[in-house]
Amino acid sequence: MGCLLSFCHTHTHTRVLQCRLRCLSLSHTHTHTRVLQCRLRFLSLSLSLTHTHTHTHTHTHTHTHTHTHTHAHTRARTHITALGRS
């Protein structure tokens, strides 16, 4: 398990999440504002969420929302396999 995902996760609902996720299970569940079911190794959040994320990735992404928000996913996903071994 030496995968390190560098995520530029931009939430636009009250929060801007810029987190670096190390081996996150990419079926992460979003419930309401921001319940991230993933292992966050390094997480620096600048609170500015406005439930409009932008993710750009090609895996299974499951979002479970209790609200009806507009979702525009744009995530800068960078796979750095060598650096994620700790």
PDB file of N, CA, C and O in Angstrom, chain B, residues numbered from 101:
ATOM      1  N   MET B 101       0.825  -1.183   0.000  1.00  0.00           N
ATOM      2  CA  MET B 101       0.000   0.000   0.000  1.00  0.00           C
ATOM      3  C   MET B 101       0.870   1.247   0.000  1.00  0.00           C
ATOM      4  O   MET B 101       0.971   1.932   1.018  1.00  0.00           O
ATOM      5  N   GLY B 102       1.480   1.539  -1.099  1.00  0.00           N
ATOM      6  CA  GLY B 102       2.347   2.690  -1.155  1.00  0.00           C
ATOM      7  C   GLY B 102       1.811   3.744  -2.095  1.00  0.00           C
ATOM      8  O   GLY B 102       2.572   4.486  -2.716  1.00  0.00           O
ATOM      9  N   CYS B 103       0.502   3.807  -2.194  1.00  0.00           N
ATOM     10  CA  CYS B 103      -0.054   4.800  -3.101  1.00  0.00           C
ATOM     11  C   CYS B 103      -0.346   6.087  -2.358  1.00  0.00           C
ATOM     12  O   CYS B 103      -0.896   6.081  -1.257  1.00  0.00           O
ATOM     13  N   LEU B 104       0.026   7.168  -2.970  1.00  0.00           N
ATOM     14  CA  LEU B 104      -0.251   8.455  -2.359  1.00  0.00           C
ATOM     15  C   LEU B 104      -0.953   9.314  -3.384  1.00  0.00           C
ATOM     16  O   LEU B 104      -0.436   9.551  -4.476  1.00  0.00           O
ATOM     17  N   LEU B 105      -2.120   9.774  -3.031  1.00  0.00           N
ATOM     18  CA  LEU B 105      -2.890  10.570  -3.951  1.00  0.00           C
ATOM     19  C   LEU B 105      -2.829  12.019  -3.534  1.00  0.00           C
ATOM     20  O   LEU B 105      -3.196  12.379  -2.416  1.00  0.00           O
ATOM     21  N   SER B 106      -2.372  12.823  -4.427  1.00  0.00           N
ATOM     22  CA  SER B 106      -2.295  14.246  -4.146  1.00  0.00           C
ATOM     23  C   SER B 106      -3.582  14.880  -4.650  1.00  0.00           C
ATOM     24  O   SER B 106      -3.802  15.000  -5.856  1.00  0.00           O
ATOM     25  N   PHE B 107      -4.414  15.276  -3.722  1.00  0.00           N
ATOM     26  CA  PHE B 107      -5.721  15.770  -4.107  1.00  0.00           C
ATOM     27  C   PHE B 107      -5.855  17.260  -3.938  1.00  0.00           C
ATOM     28  O   PHE B 107      -5.526  17.829  -2.897  1.00  0.00           O
ATOM     29  N   CYS B 108      -6.340  17.865  -4.974  1.00  0.00           N
ATOM     30  CA  CYS B 108      -6.705  19.258  -4.886  1.00  0.00           C
ATOM     31  C   CYS B 108      -8.217  19.261  -4.902  1.00  0.00           C
ATOM     32  O   CYS B 108      -8.842  19.522  -5.930  1.00  0.00           O
ATOM     33  N   HIS B 109      -8.792  18.972  -3.765  1.00  0.00           N
ATOM     34  CA  HIS B 109     -10.219  18.753  -3.652  1.00  0.00           C
ATOM     35  C   HIS B 109     -10.887  20.075  -3.345  1.00  0.00           C
ATOM     36  O   HIS B 109     -10.751  20.608  -2.243  1.00  0.00           O
ATOM     37  N   THR B 110     -11.582  20.584  -4.283  1.00  0.00           N
ATOM     38  CA  THR B 110     -12.195  21.876  -4.066  1.00  0.00           C
ATOM     39  C   THR B 110     -13.668  21.717  -3.786  1.00  0.00           C
ATOM     40  O   THR B 110     -14.444  21.407  -4.690  1.00  0.00           O
ATOM     41  N   HIS B 111     -14.057  21.921  -2.575  1.00  0.00           N
ATOM     42  CA  HIS B 111     -15.455  21.909  -2.200  1.00  0.00           C
ATOM     43  C   HIS B 111     -15.931  23.328  -2.295  1.00  0.00           C
ATOM     44  O   HIS B 111     -15.244  24.261  -1.881  1.00  0.00           O
ATOM     45  N   THR B 112     -17.082  23.482  -2.831  1.00  0.00           N
ATOM     46  CA  THR B 112     -17.600  24.822  -2.901  1.00  0.00           C
ATOM     47  C   THR B 112     -18.956  24.816  -2.250  1.00  0.00           C
ATOM     48  O   THR B 112     -19.968  24.839  -2.951  1.00  0.00           O
ATOM     49  N   HIS B 113     -19.015  24.787  -0.988  1.00  0.00           N
ATOM     50  CA  HIS B 113     -20.305  24.904  -0.307  1.00  0.00           C
ATOM     51  C   HIS B 113     -20.124  25.639   0.983  1.00  0.00           C
ATOM     52  O   HIS B 113     -21.087  26.161   1.545  1.00  0.00           O
ATOM     53  N   THR B 114     -18.940  25.690   1.451  1.00  0.00           N
ATOM     54  CA  THR B 114     -18.555  26.466   2.609  1.00  0.00           C
ATOM     55  C   THR B 114     -17.105  26.155   2.877  1.00  0.00           C
ATOM     56  O   THR B 114     -16.547  26.649   3.857  1.00  0.00           O
ATOM     57  N   ARG B 115     -16.485  25.367   2.057  1.00  0.00           N
ATOM     58  CA  ARG B 115     -15.197  24.840   2.414  1.00  0.00           C
ATOM     59  C   ARG B 115     -14.375  24.493   1.188  1.00  0.00           C
ATOM     60  O   ARG B 115     -14.890  23.937   0.218  1.00  0.00           O
ATOM     61  N   VAL B 116     -13.096  24.826   1.239  1.00  0.00           N
ATOM     62  CA  VAL B 116     -12.202  24.403   0.169  1.00  0.00           C
ATOM     63  C   VAL B 116     -11.246  23.402   0.768  1.00  0.00           C
ATOM     64  O   VAL B 116     -10.406  23.743   1.601  1.00  0.00           O
ATOM     65  N   LEU B 117     -11.378  22.164   0.337  1.00  0.00           N
ATOM     66  CA  LEU B 117     -10.570  21.100   0.898  1.00  0.00           C
ATOM     67  C   LEU B 117      -9.397  20.820  -0.022  1.00  0.00           C
ATOM     68  O   LEU B 117      -9.575  20.426  -1.175  1.00  0.00           O
ATOM     69  N   GLN B 118      -8.217  21.025   0.491  1.00  0.00           N
ATOM     70  CA  GLN B 118      -7.047  20.643  -0.265  1.00  0.00           C
ATOM     71  C   GLN B 118      -6.357  19.586   0.557  1.00  0.00           C
ATOM     72  O   GLN B 118      -5.625  19.898   1.496  1.00  0.00           O
ATOM     73  N   CYS B 119      -6.583  18.351   0.212  1.00  0.00           N
ATOM     74  CA  CYS B 119      -6.081  17.291   1.051  1.00  0.00           C
ATOM     75  C   CYS B 119      -5.247  16.328   0.240  1.00  0.00           C
ATOM     76  O   CYS B 119      -5.445  16.164  -0.964  1.00  0.00           O
ATOM     77  N   ARG B 120      -4.332  15.708   0.906  1.00  0.00           N
ATOM     78  CA  ARG B 120      -3.473  14.728   0.301  1.00  0.00           C
ATOM     79  C   ARG B 120      -3.903  13.397   0.890  1.00  0.00           C
ATOM     80  O   ARG B 120      -3.710  13.163   2.083  1.00  0.00           O
ATOM     81  N   LEU B 121      -4.466  12.545   0.103  1.00  0.00           N
ATOM     82  CA  LEU B 121      -5.006  11.321   0.635  1.00  0.00           C
ATOM     83  C   LEU B 121      -4.082  10.178   0.293  1.00  0.00           C
ATOM     84  O   LEU B 121      -3.695   9.991  -0.860  1.00  0.00           O
ATOM     85  N   ARG B 122      -3.738   9.425   1.301  1.00  0.00           N
ATOM     86  CA  ARG B 122      -2.851   8.308   1.110  1.00  0.00           C
ATOM     87  C   ARG B 122      -3.655   7.035   1.089  1.00  0.00           C
ATOM     88  O   ARG B 122      -4.215   6.641   2.112  1.00  0.00           O
ATOM     89  N   CYS B 123      -3.723   6.393  -0.035  1.00  0.00           N
ATOM     90  CA  CYS B 123      -4.485   5.161  -0.195  1.00  0.00           C
ATOM     91  C   CYS B 123      -5.924   5.338   0.235  1.00  0.00           C
ATOM     92  O   CYS B 123      -6.367   4.685   1.180  1.00  0.00           O
ATOM     93  N   LEU B 124      -6.645   6.180  -0.416  1.00  0.00           N
ATOM     94  CA  LEU B 124      -8.028   6.321  -0.048  1.00  0.00           C
ATOM     95  C   LEU B 124      -8.834   5.364  -0.891  1.00  0.00           C
ATOM     96  O   LEU B 124      -8.515   5.129  -2.056  1.00  0.00           O
ATOM     97  N   SER B 125      -9.864   4.819  -0.314  1.00  0.00           N
ATOM     98  CA  SER B 125     -10.724   3.941  -1.083  1.00  0.00           C
ATOM     99  C   SER B 125     -11.659   4.832  -1.877  1.00  0.00           C
ATOM    100  O   SER B 125     -12.511   5.525  -1.320  1.00  0.00           O
ATOM    101  N   LEU B 126     -11.484   4.800  -3.174  1.00  0.00           N
ATOM    102  CA  LEU B 126     -12.070   5.813  -4.024  1.00  0.00           C
ATOM    103  C   LEU B 126     -13.569   5.692  -4.197  1.00  0.00           C
ATOM    104  O   LEU B 126     -14.152   6.280  -5.108  1.00  0.00           O
ATOM    105  N   SER B 127     -14.184   4.930  -3.321  1.00  0.00           N
ATOM    106  CA  SER B 127     -15.629   4.971  -3.262  1.00  0.00           C
ATOM    107  C   SER B 127     -15.924   5.733  -2.007  1.00  0.00           C
ATOM    108  O   SER B 127     -16.462   5.165  -1.056  1.00  0.00           O
ATOM    109  N   HIS B 128     -15.589   7.002  -1.969  1.00  0.00           N
ATOM    110  CA  HIS B 128     -15.788   7.724  -0.748  1.00  0.00           C
ATOM    111  C   HIS B 128     -17.187   8.279  -0.705  1.00  0.00           C
ATOM    112  O   HIS B 128     -17.770   8.660  -1.720  1.00  0.00           O
ATOM    113  N   THR B 129     -17.693   8.310   0.475  1.00  0.00           N
ATOM    114  CA  THR B 129     -19.086   8.670   0.651  1.00  0.00           C
ATOM    115  C   THR B 129     -19.181  10.072   1.193  1.00  0.00           C
ATOM    116  O   THR B 129     -18.609  10.402   2.232  1.00  0.00           O
ATOM    117  N   HIS B 130     -19.910  10.883   0.474  1.00  0.00           N
ATOM    118  CA  HIS B 130     -20.153  12.240   0.918  1.00  0.00           C
ATOM    119  C   HIS B 130     -21.539  12.274   1.498  1.00  0.00           C
ATOM    120  O   HIS B 130     -22.517  12.029   0.791  1.00  0.00           O
ATOM    121  N   THR B 131     -21.639  12.565   2.743  1.00  0.00           N
ATOM    122  CA  THR B 131     -22.952  12.665   3.334  1.00  0.00           C
ATOM    123  C   THR B 131     -23.101  14.066   3.879  1.00  0.00           C
ATOM    124  O   THR B 131     -22.372  14.480   4.780  1.00  0.00           O
ATOM    125  N   HIS B 132     -24.041  14.781   3.328  1.00  0.00           N
ATOM    126  CA  HIS B 132     -24.317  16.165   3.683  1.00  0.00           C
ATOM    127  C   HIS B 132     -23.123  17.029   3.365  1.00  0.00           C
ATOM    128  O   HIS B 132     -22.750  17.137   2.197  1.00  0.00           O
ATOM    129  N   THR B 133     -22.514  17.640   4.340  1.00  0.00           N
ATOM    130  CA  THR B 133     -21.475  18.601   4.029  1.00  0.00           C
ATOM    131  C   THR B 133     -20.178  17.953   3.629  1.00  0.00           C
ATOM    132  O   THR B 133     -19.755  18.080   2.480  1.00  0.00           O
ATOM    133  N   ARG B 134     -19.531  17.261   4.547  1.00  0.00           N
ATOM    134  CA  ARG B 134     -18.279  16.658   4.152  1.00  0.00           C
ATOM    135  C   ARG B 134     -17.886  15.514   5.071  1.00  0.00           C
ATOM    136  O   ARG B 134     -17.020  15.654   5.934  1.00  0.00           O
ATOM    137  N   VAL B 135     -18.549  14.364   4.862  1.00  0.00           N
ATOM    138  CA  VAL B 135     -18.133  13.174   5.576  1.00  0.00           C
ATOM    139  C   VAL B 135     -17.297  12.371   4.596  1.00  0.00           C
ATOM    140  O   VAL B 135     -17.822  11.681   3.723  1.00  0.00           O
ATOM    141  N   LEU B 136     -16.002  12.474   4.755  1.00  0.00           N
ATOM    142  CA  LEU B 136     -15.112  11.786   3.847  1.00  0.00           C
ATOM    143  C   LEU B 136     -14.725  10.456   4.450  1.00  0.00           C
ATOM    144  O   LEU B 136     -14.127  10.397   5.524  1.00  0.00           O
ATOM    145  N   GLN B 137     -15.072   9.384   3.748  1.00  0.00           N
ATOM    146  CA  GLN B 137     -14.727   8.076   4.219  1.00  0.00           C
ATOM    147  C   GLN B 137     -13.435   7.665   3.546  1.00  0.00           C
ATOM    148  O   GLN B 137     -13.428   6.817   2.654  1.00  0.00           O
ATOM    149  N   CYS B 138     -12.352   8.267   3.974  1.00  0.00           N
ATOM    150  CA  CYS B 138     -11.072   7.960   3.378  1.00  0.00           C
ATOM    151  C   CYS B 138      -9.986   8.265   4.381  1.00  0.00           C
ATOM    152  O   CYS B 138     -10.205   8.968   5.367  1.00  0.00           O
ATOM    153  N   ARG B 139      -8.810   7.726   4.116  1.00  0.00           N
ATOM    154  CA  ARG B 139      -7.715   7.933   5.020  1.00  0.00           C
ATOM    155  C   ARG B 139      -6.984   9.192   4.610  1.00  0.00           C
ATOM    156  O   ARG B 139      -6.312   9.215   3.578  1.00  0.00           O
ATOM    157  N   LEU B 140      -7.108  10.229   5.399  1.00  0.00           N
ATOM    158  CA  LEU B 140      -6.454  11.483   5.070  1.00  0.00           C
ATOM    159  C   LEU B 140      -5.117  11.534   5.768  1.00  0.00           C
ATOM    160  O   LEU B 140      -5.036  11.580   6.995  1.00  0.00           O
ATOM    161  N   ARG B 141      -4.065  11.524   4.962  1.00  0.00           N
ATOM    162  CA  ARG B 141      -2.736  11.554   5.527  1.00  0.00           C
ATOM    163  C   ARG B 141      -2.366  12.980   5.863  1.00  0.00           C
ATOM    164  O   ARG B 141      -1.917  13.276   6.971  1.00  0.00           O
ATOM    165  N   PHE B 142      -2.554  13.850   4.911  1.00  0.00           N
ATOM    166  CA  PHE B 142      -2.274  15.258   5.132  1.00  0.00           C
ATOM    167  C   PHE B 142      -3.477  16.032   4.630  1.00  0.00           C
ATOM    168  O   PHE B 142      -3.882  15.876   3.478  1.00  0.00           O
ATOM    169  N   LEU B 143      -4.047  16.856   5.476  1.00  0.00           N
ATOM    170  CA  LEU B 143      -5.266  17.551   5.116  1.00  0.00           C
ATOM    171  C   LEU B 143      -5.177  18.990   5.577  1.00  0.00           C
ATOM    172  O   LEU B 143      -5.190  19.279   6.774  1.00  0.00           O
ATOM    173  N   SER B 144      -5.087  19.877   4.622  1.00  0.00           N
ATOM    174  CA  SER B 144      -5.097  21.288   4.986  1.00  0.00           C
ATOM    175  C   SER B 144      -6.353  21.882   4.389  1.00  0.00           C
ATOM    176  O   SER B 144      -6.445  22.054   3.173  1.00  0.00           O
ATOM    177  N   LEU B 145      -7.309  22.192   5.221  1.00  0.00           N
ATOM    178  CA  LEU B 145      -8.539  22.727   4.692  1.00  0.00           C
ATOM    179  C   LEU B 145      -8.661  24.212   4.911  1.00  0.00           C
ATOM    180  O   LEU B 145      -8.466  24.730   6.010  1.00  0.00           O
ATOM    181  N   SER B 146      -8.981  24.859   3.851  1.00  0.00           N
ATOM    182  CA  SER B 146      -9.290  26.271   3.913  1.00  0.00           C
ATOM    183  C   SER B 146     -10.797  26.335   3.818  1.00  0.00           C
ATOM    184  O   SER B 146     -11.368  26.071   2.761  1.00  0.00           O
ATOM    185  N   LEU B 147     -11.435  26.680   4.900  1.00  0.00           N
ATOM    186  CA  LEU B 147     -12.871  26.587   4.984  1.00  0.00           C
ATOM    187  C   LEU B 147     -13.526  27.565   4.028  1.00  0.00           C
ATOM    188  O   LEU B 147     -13.411  28.782   4.177  1.00  0.00           O
ATOM    189  N   SER B 148     -14.195  27.024   3.075  1.00  0.00           N
ATOM    190  CA  SER B 148     -14.833  27.848   2.064  1.00  0.00           C
ATOM    191  C   SER B 148     -15.711  26.973   1.189  1.00  0.00           C
ATOM    192  O   SER B 148     -15.811  27.191  -0.018  1.00  0.00           O
ATOM    193  N   LEU B 149     -16.336  25.997   1.790  1.00  0.00           N
ATOM    194  CA  LEU B 149     -17.086  24.990   1.058  1.00  0.00           C
ATOM    195  C   LEU B 149     -18.363  25.545   0.448  1.00  0.00           C
ATOM    196  O   LEU B 149     -19.098  26.309   1.074  1.00  0.00           O
ATOM    197  N   THR B 150     -18.595  25.153  -0.745  1.00  0.00           N
ATOM    198  CA  THR B 150     -19.805  25.556  -1.435  1.00  0.00           C
ATOM    199  C   THR B 150     -20.168  24.435  -2.359  1.00  0.00           C
ATOM    200  O   THR B 150     -19.927  24.524  -3.562  1.00  0.00           O
ATOM    201  N   HIS B 151     -20.720  23.421  -1.852  1.00  0.00           N
ATOM    202  CA  HIS B 151     -20.920  22.135  -2.489  1.00  0.00           C
ATOM    203  C   HIS B 151     -20.922  22.137  -4.004  1.00  0.00           C
ATOM    204  O   HIS B 151     -21.919  21.785  -4.634  1.00  0.00           O
ATOM    205  N   THR B 152     -19.859  22.513  -4.558  1.00  0.00           N
ATOM    206  CA  THR B 152     -19.655  22.413  -5.985  1.00  0.00           C
ATOM    207  C   THR B 152     -18.249  21.927  -6.105  1.00  0.00           C
ATOM    208  O   THR B 152     -17.325  22.736  -6.193  1.00  0.00           O
ATOM    209  N   HIS B 153     -18.050  20.637  -6.113  1.00  0.00           N
ATOM    210  CA  HIS B 153     -16.688  20.226  -6.243  1.00  0.00           C
ATOM    211  C   HIS B 153     -16.444  19.947  -7.693  1.00  0.00           C
ATOM    212  O   HIS B 153     -17.357  19.746  -8.494  1.00  0.00           O
ATOM    213  N   THR B 154     -15.211  19.945  -7.985  1.00  0.00           N
ATOM    214  CA  THR B 154     -14.810  19.644  -9.330  1.00  0.00           C
ATOM    215  C   THR B 154     -13.784  18.551  -9.219  1.00  0.00           C
ATOM    216  O   THR B 154     -12.688  18.767  -8.701  1.00  0.00           O
ATOM    217  N   HIS B 155     -14.124  17.398  -9.693  1.00  0.00           N
ATOM    218  CA  HIS B 155     -13.173  16.311  -9.639  1.00  0.00           C
ATOM    219  C   HIS B 155     -12.912  15.884 -11.062  1.00  0.00           C
ATOM    220  O   HIS B 155     -13.811  15.847 -11.902  1.00  0.00           O
ATOM    221  N   THR B 156     -11.681  15.567 -11.305  1.00  0.00           N
ATOM    222  CA  THR B 156     -11.357  15.036 -12.612  1.00  0.00           C
ATOM    223  C   THR B 156     -10.617  13.739 -12.386  1.00  0.00           C
ATOM    224  O   THR B 156      -9.398  13.734 -12.216  1.00  0.00           O
ATOM    225  N   HIS B 157     -11.336  12.655 -12.382  1.00  0.00           N
ATOM    226  CA  HIS B 157     -10.679  11.383 -12.191  1.00  0.00           C
ATOM    227  C   HIS B 157     -11.483  10.297 -12.848  1.00  0.00           C
ATOM    228  O   HIS B 157     -12.620  10.511 -13.267  1.00  0.00           O
ATOM    229  N   THR B 158     -10.893   9.143 -12.935  1.00  0.00           N
ATOM    230  CA  THR B 158     -11.564   8.053 -13.620  1.00  0.00           C
ATOM    231  C   THR B 158     -11.664   6.836 -12.735  1.00  0.00           C
ATOM    232  O   THR B 158     -11.141   5.775 -13.076  1.00  0.00           O
ATOM    233  N   HIS B 159     -12.328   6.973 -11.603  1.00  0.00           N
ATOM    234  CA  HIS B 159     -12.665   5.796 -10.835  1.00  0.00           C
ATOM    235  C   HIS B 159     -14.062   5.926 -10.302  1.00  0.00           C
ATOM    236  O   HIS B 159     -14.767   6.905 -10.548  1.00  0.00           O
ATOM    237  N   THR B 160     -14.444   4.906  -9.562  1.00  0.00           N
ATOM    238  CA  THR B 160     -15.787   4.884  -9.008  1.00  0.00           C
ATOM    239  C   THR B 160     -15.858   5.845  -7.846  1.00  0.00           C
ATOM    240  O   THR B 160     -15.128   5.714  -6.863  1.00  0.00           O
ATOM    241  N   HIS B 161     -16.730   6.793  -7.967  1.00  0.00           N
ATOM    242  CA  HIS B 161     -16.870   7.797  -6.921  1.00  0.00           C
ATOM    243  C   HIS B 161     -18.326   7.804  -6.490  1.00  0.00           C
ATOM    244  O   HIS B 161     -19.219   8.103  -7.283  1.00  0.00           O
ATOM    245  N   THR B 162     -18.553   7.478  -5.252  1.00  0.00           N
ATOM    246  CA  THR B 162     -19.925   7.402  -4.781  1.00  0.00           C
ATOM    247  C   THR B 162     -20.188   8.540  -3.822  1.00  0.00           C
ATOM    248  O   THR B 162     -19.527   8.655  -2.789  1.00  0.00           O
ATOM    249  N   HIS B 163     -21.137   9.370  -4.152  1.00  0.00           N
ATOM    250  CA  HIS B 163     -21.505  10.462  -3.265  1.00  0.00           C
ATOM    251  C   HIS B 163     -22.913  10.227  -2.748  1.00  0.00           C
ATOM    252  O   HIS B 163     -23.851   9.999  -3.512  1.00  0.00           O
ATOM    253  N   THR B 164     -23.032  10.288  -1.451  1.00  0.00           N
ATOM    254  CA  THR B 164     -24.350  10.146  -0.867  1.00  0.00           C
ATOM    255  C   THR B 164     -24.690  11.462  -0.193  1.00  0.00           C
ATOM    256  O   THR B 164     -24.081  11.830   0.811  1.00  0.00           O
ATOM    257  N   HIS B 165     -25.636  12.149  -0.732  1.00  0.00           N
ATOM    258  CA  HIS B 165     -25.980  13.456  -0.181  1.00  0.00           C
ATOM    259  C   HIS B 165     -27.390  13.446   0.348  1.00  0.00           C
ATOM    260  O   HIS B 165     -28.308  12.885  -0.252  1.00  0.00           O
ATOM    261  N   THR B 166     -27.534  14.078   1.484  1.00  0.00           N
ATOM    262  CA  THR B 166     -28.862  14.211   2.036  1.00  0.00           C
ATOM    263  C   THR B 166     -29.544  15.456   1.483  1.00  0.00           C
ATOM    264  O   THR B 166     -30.743  15.652   1.680  1.00  0.00           O
ATOM    265  N   HIS B 167     -28.794  16.278   0.806  1.00  0.00           N
ATOM    266  CA  HIS B 167     -29.341  17.481   0.200  1.00  0.00           C
ATOM    267  C   HIS B 167     -29.242  17.339  -1.307  1.00  0.00           C
ATOM    268  O   HIS B 167     -28.565  16.458  -1.836  1.00  0.00           O
ATOM    269  N   THR B 168     -29.922  18.214  -1.954  1.00  0.00           N
ATOM    270  CA  THR B 168     -29.775  18.260  -3.393  1.00  0.00           C
ATOM    271  C   THR B 168     -28.924  19.458  -3.737  1.00  0.00           C
ATOM    272  O   THR B 168     -29.413  20.583  -3.841  1.00  0.00           O
ATOM    273  N   HIS B 169     -27.655  19.202  -3.911  1.00  0.00           N
ATOM    274  CA  HIS B 169     -26.737  20.271  -4.264  1.00  0.00           C
ATOM    275  C   HIS B 169     -26.311  20.077  -5.699  1.00  0.00           C
ATOM    276  O   HIS B 169     -26.535  19.038  -6.321  1.00  0.00           O
ATOM    277  N   THR B 170     -25.705  21.094  -6.178  1.00  0.00           N
ATOM    278  CA  THR B 170     -25.152  20.993  -7.514  1.00  0.00           C
ATOM    279  C   THR B 170     -23.721  20.516  -7.383  1.00  0.00           C
ATOM    280  O   THR B 170     -22.927  21.087  -6.636  1.00  0.00           O
ATOM    281  N   HIS B 171     -23.406  19.475  -8.107  1.00  0.00           N
ATOM    282  CA  HIS B 171     -22.063  18.935  -8.016  1.00  0.00           C
ATOM    283  C   HIS B 171     -21.345  19.052  -9.341  1.00  0.00           C
ATOM    284  O   HIS B 171     -21.777  18.510 -10.359  1.00  0.00           O
ATOM    285  N   ALA B 172     -20.267  19.754  -9.305  1.00  0.00           N
ATOM    286  CA  ALA B 172     -19.414  19.802 -10.483  1.00  0.00           C
ATOM    287  C   ALA B 172     -18.055  19.356 -10.000  1.00  0.00           C
ATOM    288  O   ALA B 172     -17.394  20.069  -9.244  1.00  0.00           O
ATOM    289  N   HIS B 173     -17.632  18.183 -10.429  1.00  0.00           N
ATOM    290  CA  HIS B 173     -16.432  17.612  -9.855  1.00  0.00           C
ATOM    291  C   HIS B 173     -15.200  17.981 -10.647  1.00  0.00           C
ATOM    292  O   HIS B 173     -15.150  17.851 -11.870  1.00  0.00           O
ATOM    293  N   THR B 174     -14.229  18.436  -9.927  1.00  0.00           N
ATOM    294  CA  THR B 174     -12.965  18.796 -10.549  1.00  0.00           C
ATOM    295  C   THR B 174     -11.895  18.520  -9.555  1.00  0.00           C
ATOM    296  O   THR B 174     -11.683  19.315  -8.639  1.00  0.00           O
ATOM    297  N   ARG B 175     -11.228  17.444  -9.696  1.00  0.00           N
ATOM    298  CA  ARG B 175     -10.200  17.128  -8.730  1.00  0.00           C
ATOM    299  C   ARG B 175      -8.926  16.845  -9.489  1.00  0.00           C
ATOM    300  O   ARG B 175      -8.898  16.054 -10.431  1.00  0.00           O
ATOM    301  N   ALA B 176      -7.885  17.504  -9.059  1.00  0.00           N
ATOM    302  CA  ALA B 176      -6.601  17.280  -9.688  1.00  0.00           C
ATOM    303  C   ALA B 176      -5.969  16.086  -9.000  1.00  0.00           C
ATOM    304  O   ALA B 176      -5.451  16.211  -7.890  1.00  0.00           O
ATOM    305  N   ARG B 177      -6.006  14.927  -9.646  1.00  0.00           N
ATOM    306  CA  ARG B 177      -5.530  13.714  -9.047  1.00  0.00           C
ATOM    307  C   ARG B 177      -4.147  13.397  -9.557  1.00  0.00           C
ATOM    308  O   ARG B 177      -3.929  13.310 -10.765  1.00  0.00           O
ATOM    309  N   THR B 178      -3.230  13.228  -8.664  1.00  0.00           N
ATOM    310  CA  THR B 178      -1.870  12.904  -9.048  1.00  0.00           C
ATOM    311  C   THR B 178      -1.442  11.657  -8.298  1.00  0.00           C
ATOM    312  O   THR B 178      -1.428  11.640  -7.067  1.00  0.00           O
ATOM    313  N   HIS B 179      -1.099  10.629  -9.027  1.00  0.00           N
ATOM    314  CA  HIS B 179      -0.661   9.387  -8.416  1.00  0.00           C
ATOM    315  C   HIS B 179       0.845   9.407  -8.236  1.00  0.00           C
ATOM    316  O   HIS B 179       1.599   9.359  -9.208  1.00  0.00           O
ATOM    317  N   ILE B 180       1.269   9.478  -7.007  1.00  0.00           N
ATOM    318  CA  ILE B 180       2.697   9.441  -6.734  1.00  0.00           C
ATOM    319  C   ILE B 180       2.951   8.173  -5.936  1.00  0.00           C
ATOM    320  O   ILE B 180       2.817   8.159  -4.712  1.00  0.00           O
ATOM    321  N   THR B 181       3.313   7.123  -6.627  1.00  0.00           N
ATOM    322  CA  THR B 181       3.424   5.836  -5.970  1.00  0.00           C
ATOM    323  C   THR B 181       4.681   5.732  -5.126  1.00  0.00           C
ATOM    324  O   THR B 181       4.670   5.106  -4.066  1.00  0.00           O
ATOM    325  N   ALA B 182       5.746   6.330  -5.579  1.00  0.00           N
ATOM    326  CA  ALA B 182       7.023   6.170  -4.901  1.00  0.00           C
ATOM    327  C   ALA B 182       7.091   6.944  -3.600  1.00  0.00           C
ATOM    328  O   ALA B 182       7.781   6.535  -2.666  1.00  0.00           O
ATOM    329  N   LEU B 183       6.381   8.061  -3.532  1.00  0.00           N
ATOM    330  CA  LEU B 183       6.512   8.925  -2.380  1.00  0.00           C
ATOM    331  C   LEU B 183       5.590   8.562  -1.232  1.00  0.00           C
ATOM    332  O   LEU B 183       5.714   9.096  -0.131  1.00  0.00           O
ATOM    333  N   GLY B 184       4.671   7.659  -1.492  1.00  0.00           N
ATOM    334  CA  GLY B 184       3.663   7.398  -0.477  1.00  0.00           C
ATOM    335  C   GLY B 184       4.032   6.340   0.526  1.00  0.00           C
ATOM    336  O   GLY B 184       3.178   5.932   1.314  1.00  0.00           O
ATOM    337  N   ARG B 185       5.251   5.878   0.537  1.00  0.00           N
ATOM    338  CA  ARG B 185       5.628   4.810   1.457  1.00  0.00           C
ATOM    339  C   ARG B 185       6.177   5.357   2.746  1.00  0.00           C
ATOM    340  O   ARG B 185       7.270   5.922   2.783  1.00  0.00           O
ATOM    341  N   SER B 186       5.422   5.189   3.789  1.00  0.00           N
ATOM    342  CA  SER B 186       5.909   5.656   5.072  1.00  0.00           C
ATOM    343  C   SER B 186       5.830   4.506   6.043  1.00  0.00           C
ATOM    344  O   SER B 186       6.191   4.657   7.210  1.00  0.00           O
TER     345      SER B 186
END
